[in-house]
Amino acid sequence: MNILILGADGYLGWPTALFFEQRGHNVYLVDDCSKRELELELGVSPIAPIVDFSDRGWLLTNDHPYHIDLASDGAYDILVSILAGREIDTVIHYAEQPSAPYSMRSRNACIATQQRNIIGTLNLMFAVRHVNPDIHIIKLGTMGEYGTPNIDIEEGWLDVEHNGRKDRVLYPKKPGSFYHLSKVADSNNLEFATRCWGLRVTDLNQGIVYGTSTGESKLGTDCGTSFHYDETFGTVLNRFIVQSLLKQYLSVYGVGGQTRGFLDIRDTLRCVEIAANIKAEPGEFRVRNQFTSQWSVNGLASLVTTSIGGKIYHHDNPRVEEEEHYYNAKNDSFLLDGLDPYPLNSVQVANMATNIEPYLDNVNLEWLKPRTLWRQ
């Protein structure tokens, strides 16, 4: 395949590029490094330094990475040129502002998130329509689009019966941040494009990803990806592991019953590969829920304390969310297509701890604290 990866400098984008390169595909990279700029703005950074984006393309095919802001006025024309000139058949779209807390920081952060994410996706849609509607768009969504409904979460679609009539509709969404709202808008725009223009789209509603090691990350010192533990770009599991290693209390927000889907970064790569190999049909908006296990915050905290030690502290919740709720999401499609997941267990947590322990001197304890208030 000729694969264009948008957001190729990111936590998932770079491992995805290496993964497909190693399997013989032609891989082309696009990013505008805006997340690195946000890190500078906020004064945060990954626990270990990572190679500059401008140097990453040379590790692949000698094709220099494209530095493009997908939401800019000129992005459409550049995308058209790349899609046509490189004869792209698959686009993997990660190129969005990825942080819920950042989107809730301020009016400006909210607007920047929505503009970047929604307009960038629209530019991609129109470019694919112009060049070749048969190009398969694989867009990274999030399980956070669904929220925490009091019914089972299906894979994207819901069969409903109302007043004696039946229909199949997109599953109702109840996102918990302006970031998640932007992802819902992406999904709605892409679904419309499949109906209107016959595009092929696979929407991957992904859970929270953990881990830094992939088979490809061991190819060299420049092949690793980022590990964030700060409240803006980090995850709850990353924060707990760092707090445990530093003998800090594990900060559980609220009562800790919040439950979400999780998956290993190696499973993310395999899921994206499955999605690329089994294309959506022309005019199809195919939704796959991309996670392998469900964990509550309390469950994660207990797993970390059992694996590497520590004590738990219940912190006032800075977010607006249900802290105890029903959660049962379906994830059958990838399992039926051959995914054999890596389990989240004590061994995995210990491995992550071993990988980051040499960099503990780089930790800034202030970054572990919640600084973004949803009701602010």
C-alpha positions in Angstrom: 0.0 0.0 0.0 0.9 3.7 -0.4 0.1 5.0 3.0 -0.2 8.6 4.1 0.0 9.1 7.9 -1.3 12.4 9.2 0.0 13.2 12.6 3.1 11.1 12.1 5.1 12.8 14.8 2.7 11.7 17.5 2.7 9.1 20.2 0.8 6.7 17.8 1.8 8.2 14.5 5.5 7.5 14.7 5.1 3.8 15.8 2.5 3.4 13.1 4.9 4.7 10.4 7.6 2.3 11.5 5.2 -0.6 11.8 4.0 -0.3 8.2 7.4 0.5 6.8 8.8 -2.7 8.3 6.0 -4.6 6.5 7.0 -3.3 3.1 4.5 -0.5 2.5 5.4 2.9 1.1 4.9 5.3 4.0 4.7 9.1 3.8 4.6 11.4 6.8 2.7 14.6 7.5 2.7 16.6 10.7 2.9 20.3 11.7 4.5 19.6 15.1 1.8 21.6 16.8 1.7 19.3 19.8 5.4 20.0 20.4 4.5 23.7 20.3 1.7 23.2 22.8 4.2 21.4 25.1 6.5 24.4 24.9 3.5 26.7 25.6 2.5 24.7 28.7 6.1 24.0 29.9 5.7 20.2 29.7 7.6 17.5 27.8 7.8 13.7 27.5 9.7 12.0 30.3 12.5 11.1 27.8 13.5 13.2 24.8 12.4 12.1 21.3 14.0 12.7 17.9 12.9 15.8 15.9 10.2 15.3 13.3 12.4 16.6 10.5 14.9 13.8 11.2 12.3 11.0 11.3 11.6 10.7 7.5 15.2 9.7 6.9 14.8 6.7 9.2 12.2 5.4 6.8 12.5 5.8 3.0 14.6 9.0 2.4 11.3 10.8 1.8 11.4 14.0 3.8 8.4 14.5 6.0 5.8 17.0 5.0 5.3 19.9 7.5 1.6 20.8 7.0 -1.1 22.4 9.2 -4.1 20.5 7.9 -6.5 23.2 9.1 -4.6 26.0 7.2 -5.9 27.7 4.0 -3.4 26.0 1.8 -3.7 22.5 3.2 -6.3 21.3 0.8 -4.2 22.0 -2.3 -1.1 20.4 -0.7 -3.1 17.3 0.2 -4.4 17.0 -3.3 -0.9 17.2 -4.6 0.4 14.5 -2.2 -2.6 12.2 -2.7 -2.3 12.3 -6.5 1.5 12.5 -6.8 2.1 9.6 -4.4 -0.9 7.6 -5.6 -2.0 7.2 -2.0 -4.6 4.4 -1.4 -4.8 4.6 2.4 -4.8 7.6 4.7 -4.3 7.1 8.5 -5.6 10.2 10.2 -4.1 10.9 13.6 -3.5 14.7 13.0 -5.6 16.3 15.8 -5.1 18.1 19.0 -5.3 15.0 21.3 -6.0 16.4 24.8 -9.3 16.7 26.6 -7.8 18.8 29.4 -6.2 21.2 27.0 -9.5 21.8 25.2 -11.1 22.7 28.6 -8.4 25.2 29.6 -9.9 28.3 28.1 -12.0 29.8 25.4 -9.0 30.1 23.1 -7.9 26.5 23.7 -11.4 25.2 23.0 -11.7 27.2 19.7 -8.2 26.1 18.6 -9.0 22.5 19.3 -12.3 22.6 17.4 -10.8 24.5 14.5 -7.7 22.3 14.1 -9.6 19.0 14.4 -12.7 19.7 12.4 -11.3 21.9 9.6 -8.3 19.5 9.2 -10.7 16.6 8.7 -12.9 18.5 6.3 -9.8 19.4 4.2 -8.9 15.8 4.0 -12.4 14.7 3.0 -12.6 17.2 0.2 -9.1 16.3 -1.0 -9.9 12.6 -1.1 -13.2 13.3 -2.9 -11.3 15.4 -5.5 -8.4 13.0 -6.2 -10.0 9.6 -5.7 -13.0 8.7 -3.6 -11.7 5.1 -3.5 -8.9 6.1 -1.1 -9.6 4.5 2.3 -9.7 7.0 5.2 -8.9 5.4 8.6 -9.6 8.1 11.2 -8.7 7.7 14.8 -11.7 8.5 16.9 -12.2 7.8 20.6 -14.4 5.8 22.9 -14.9 9.1 24.7 -17.3 10.1 22.0 -19.9 7.7 23.5 -19.6 9.0 27.1 -21.0 6.7 29.8 -24.5 5.8 28.7 -26.7 3.6 30.9 -27.1 1.1 28.0 -24.5 -1.1 26.2 -22.2 0.7 23.8 -22.5 -0.8 20.3 -19.8 -0.4 17.6 -20.9 2.9 16.2 -24.4 2.1 15.1 -27.7 1.4 17.0 -30.8 -0.4 15.8 -33.8 1.5 17.2 -37.6 0.9 17.2 -39.8 3.9 17.7 -43.6 4.1 17.4 -43.6 0.8 15.5 -40.9 1.8 13.0 -37.3 0.6 12.9 -34.1 2.3 11.7 -30.3 2.0 12.1 -28.7 5.2 13.4 -25.3 6.4 14.6 -25.0 5.5 18.2 -26.0 8.6 20.4 -23.0 10.5 21.6 -22.5 12.1 25.0 -18.9 13.4 25.0 -17.2 14.8 28.1 -15.0 17.6 26.7 -14.7 20.1 23.9 -12.0 17.8 22.5 -14.4 14.8 22.4 -17.0 17.0 20.9 -14.7 17.8 18.0 -14.2 14.0 17.4 -18.0 13.6 17.3 -18.1 16.3 14.7 -15.4 14.5 12.7 -17.4 11.3 12.8 -20.6 13.0 11.7 -18.9 14.8 8.8 -17.2 11.7 7.6 -20.4 9.6 7.8 -22.1 12.3 5.7 -19.3 12.1 3.2 -19.8 8.4 2.8 -23.5 8.8 2.0 -23.0 11.9 -0.2 -19.8 11.1 -2.1 -19.4 7.4 -1.6 -16.1 7.7 0.3 -14.6 4.7 2.2 -14.2 5.5 5.9 -13.2 3.4 8.9 -13.7 5.2 12.2 -11.6 3.7 15.0 -13.1 4.6 18.4 -10.1 4.0 20.5 -9.7 3.5 24.2 -6.8 4.7 26.3 -3.5 3.4 25.0 -0.7 2.3 27.3 2.9 1.3 26.7 5.9 2.7 24.9 7.5 -0.5 23.5 6.7 -2.0 20.1 8.7 -4.4 18.0 9.9 -1.5 15.8 10.9 0.7 18.7 13.8 -1.7 19.3 15.3 -1.0 15.9 17.3 2.0 17.2 17.5 4.7 19.8 15.5 7.1 17.5 12.6 4.7 17.1 11.0 5.1 20.4 7.8 7.2 21.1 6.8 9.6 23.7 5.7 8.9 27.3 3.7 11.7 28.9 2.7 11.7 32.6 1.5 15.4 32.9 -2.2 16.2 33.4 -2.6 17.6 29.9 -1.1 14.9 27.6 -0.5 12.0 30.0 -2.9 9.2 30.8 -4.1 8.0 34.2 -2.0 4.8 34.0 1.1 6.8 33.1 0.5 9.1 36.0 0.0 6.3 38.5 3.2 4.5 37.4 5.3 7.6 37.8 3.7 8.4 41.2 4.3 4.9 42.4 8.0 4.9 41.3 8.5 8.2 43.1 6.8 7.0 46.3 4.0 9.5 45.8 0.4 8.9 46.5 -1.6 7.7 43.5 -4.1 10.5 42.9 -7.5 9.0 42.1 -10.0 11.6 41.0 -13.2 11.4 43.0 -14.5 8.0 44.1 -12.6 6.3 41.3 -15.4 4.3 39.7 -14.9 5.9 36.3 -14.5 3.1 33.8 -13.0 3.2 30.3 -11.6 0.9 27.6 -7.8 0.3 27.4 -5.4 -1.3 25.0 -1.7 -1.9 24.5 0.1 0.3 21.9 1.1 -2.9 20.1 -2.6 -3.8 19.8 -3.3 -0.3 18.4 -0.8 -1.0 15.6 -2.3 -4.4 14.9 -5.9 -2.9 14.8 -4.9 -0.2 12.4 -3.3 -2.9 10.2 -6.5 -5.0 10.3 -8.5 -1.9 9.4 -6.2 -1.1 6.5 -6.3 -4.7 5.1 -10.1 -5.0 5.4 -11.2 -1.8 3.8 -14.6 -0.1 4.2 -16.8 -0.5 1.2 -17.5 2.5 -1.1 -20.1 4.5 0.7 -19.6 2.7 4.0 -18.9 4.4 7.3 -17.4 1.5 9.3 -17.0 1.9 13.0 -14.8 -0.3 15.1 -14.4 0.0 18.9 -10.7 -0.2 19.4 -10.0 -1.4 23.0 -9.2 -4.8 24.6 -10.2 -4.4 28.3 -12.2 -2.3 30.6 -10.8 -0.8 33.8 -12.0 1.5 36.5 -9.7 4.1 37.9 -9.7 2.3 41.2 -8.9 -1.0 39.4 -5.9 0.6 37.7 -4.7 2.1 41.0 -4.9 -1.3 42.7 -3.1 -2.9 39.8 -0.2 -0.4 40.0 0.1 -0.6 43.8 0.1 -4.4 43.6 2.7 -4.4 40.8 5.2 -1.8 41.9 3.9 -0.4 45.2 2.3 2.8 46.5 -0.7 4.1 48.3 -3.9 5.7 47.0 -5.2 9.2 47.7 -8.7 10.3 46.5 -8.4 13.8 45.0 -11.2 16.2 44.4 -12.3 15.6 40.8 -11.3 18.5 38.5 -13.6 17.1 35.8 -17.3 17.0 35.2 -18.0 13.3 34.9 -19.9 10.4 36.5 -17.7 8.8 39.0 -19.8 5.6 39.3 -21.7 4.3 36.3 -22.7 1.4 34.1 -20.2 0.7 31.3 -20.4 -2.2 28.8 -18.9 -1.5 25.4 -18.7 -4.0 22.5 -15.4 -4.7 20.8 -16.2 -7.8 18.8 -15.0 -6.7 15.3 -11.3 -6.8 15.8 -11.4 -10.0 17.8 -13.4 -11.6 15.1 -10.8 -10.5 12.5 -8.0 -12.1 14.4 -6.7 -9.7 17.0 -5.0 -11.6 19.8 -4.7 -8.9 22.5 -1.9 -8.2 24.9 -3.5 -8.2 28.4 -3.0 -5.4 30.9 -1.6 -7.0 33.9 1.1 -6.8 36.5 3.8 -7.9 34.1 2.9 -5.1 31.6 2.9 -2.5 34.4 6.2 -3.7 35.6 7.7 -3.5 32.1 6.5 0.1 31.7 8.0 1.0 35.0 11.3 -0.6 34.0 11.3 1.4 30.8 10.8 4.8 32.4 12.7 4.3 35.6 16.0 5.6 34.1 14.3 8.9 33.3 12.8 9.7 36.7 15.1 12.6 37.3 13.3 14.4 34.5 10.0 14.3 36.3 8.5 17.6 37.4 6.1 16.9 40.3 4.0 20.0 39.5 3.0 18.4 36.2 1.4 15.5 38.0 -1.2 17.9 39.7 -4.5 18.6 38.1 -4.4 22.2 36.8 -7.4 22.2 34.5 -10.8 22.6 36.0 -13.8 21.7 33.9 -16.1 24.2 35.7 -13.4 27.0 35.7 
